[in-house]
Amino acid sequence: MDFKDAIRSSLNGAEFLVHAFLGDITPQEMLVRPLPDANHVAWSLGHLISAEYRLAEAASPGCMPKLPDGFPERHSKDTAASDDPASFLSKEEYLALAKQIRQGTLSALEKMSAADFDRPVSGRVPPFVKRAGDCFVTIGSHWSLHAGQWALLRRKLGRPRQF
């Protein structure tokens, strides 16, 4: 297994968790918070899509399909407290956009050379992300982190354990 294979494996594992945890979540449950100050699924999906876009762009500038106008701003820290259904997309719309952005990420990954992964990155990335390879590693782990939060939502809603 090489570095690209490891990245694809991380992304596939995260995608598996997303679909396992969100498969039976209803439109109304997309706005349920597992804890009072926790983020709901709708905001989290928008945040994750925006973050994946930003990280892949940092690793390979100009590689990603465009997000809808205003999408990142609609899923910023400033909007995390909103429970207004009109401010968010449907689960199907988020998952379709996530799939489109993931295709961009995978396309960018395929074009990377081994040396490209060591290229320094800058911009709006987490402080521990220093190189292009870090961007790709972070995408999968970020999705998995939020999927873990959705496991708590499932328990709150009385859903069965997935694993």
N, C-alpha and C positions, 0 to 999 in steps of 0.2 A: 504494500500500500504506500502510495506517495502522498505528498502534502495535499494535492488537489483531491485525491480520493478521501483523505481524512476530513477535509472540509465538506465534501458532498455527503459523507456519512453523518456528520454533525447536523447538516441542514435537513437531511432525510429524517433523522431521529427527532428533531424538533418539529418537523411537519407532521410526523406520525402523532406526536403528543397533542399538537393543536387540534387535529381532527378527532382524536380520541376523546379529548376533554370537551370539545365544543359541538360534537355531532348532534346531540339531542338538546342543546340549549335553545330555548324558544326566543322569539323576538323580544318579548317582555323581559326575559331573564338576561338579555344582553346588557341591561342597565342596572342589574342588581349588584350591589357591592358586597363582597364576602365579609368585610368588616367595615365599620363606619367610615374610616378614612382611606380605605383601599380603593383602587381604581376598578371601574367596571370593565367588562369585556370589550364593549364598543370602543371606549377610549383607548384601552390597551392595544387593540388591533391597529387602530390608526397610528398610535405611537410606534408600534413595532414596524409597521410598513414604512413610516417616515424615517425611522432610525436605520432600517436596512438600506433604504435608498441613499441616505447620507453616508453610511459606511462604505457601501460599494462605490459610490462616486468618489469618496476620498481615496480609495484604493486604485481606482481606474477612472479618472475624470472623463466625463462625457459618455460613459458607457450605459447609463441607465435610461429606460423609458421615462417620460415625464409623469410626474404625479399630477392629479387634478389641481387646478388653480385653488390656492388657499388651503390645500389639504394639510400640510404640516402645521400651519397656524391653528387649524381647527382641532389639532391633537397635541397641542403644546401643554406645558405645565400649567399655563394660565387657564386652560379649559378643562383640566382634569376633574374639577369639582362639579361640572355641569351634569345634570341628570335629564336634560331636555332631549327627548327623542328626536326632535327636528334637527338637532345639531350633529347627528350621527347617521352613518349609513346602516344598511341592513347587514346581517351576518353574511349573506350571499355576496353582497357588493364588496365587503371587506375581503372575503376569501378570494374573490375573483381578482381584485387589485393586488392582493398578496401574491397570487400565482403569477401575475404579469411582472411584478417587481422581482420575484424569485427567478423568473426566466432571465431577466436582465442581469441579476447577480451571477447566475450560472454561466451566462454568456461571457461576462467579464472575467470570471474565474478561468474559463477555458483559454482566454487570450493571454493570461499571465504567464510569464517565463519564471523560472526558479529565481532569477535575480530580481524580478519585479516584486516579489513578496518581501524583500528586504528594503524596498524603497521607503524613505520616511514619508509620513503623511502629516497633514495639518488640517486646520479647520475645526468644525464643530464635531469633535470625536471625544470619547471618554479619555480621561487623563492617562490611562494605562495603555491606550492604543497609540503605538509609536510608528509602526510599519504597516505596509499594505497587507501583509499576511495577518497581522493582528485584526484588521478590519473584518476579514472573512471569518476568522475564528470567533469573533465577538458576535456576529450575526446569529449563528446557531445557538450559542449559549444564551443570548438575550431572549430569543423566542422560547427556549426551554425554561428560563427563569419565570417568565410570565405564565407559561402553561402550568407551572407548579402552583401559581396563585389561583388558577382556574380550578385546580383540584380541590382547593378549599371551598370555592364557590359551589362545586358539585356536592360537597358534603353538606353545606348549608341548605341546599335545595333538596336534600334527601336522595340524591342520585346514588346509584351503586358505585363502588370503587371500580376503577378501570383496570388496575393492576394489583 
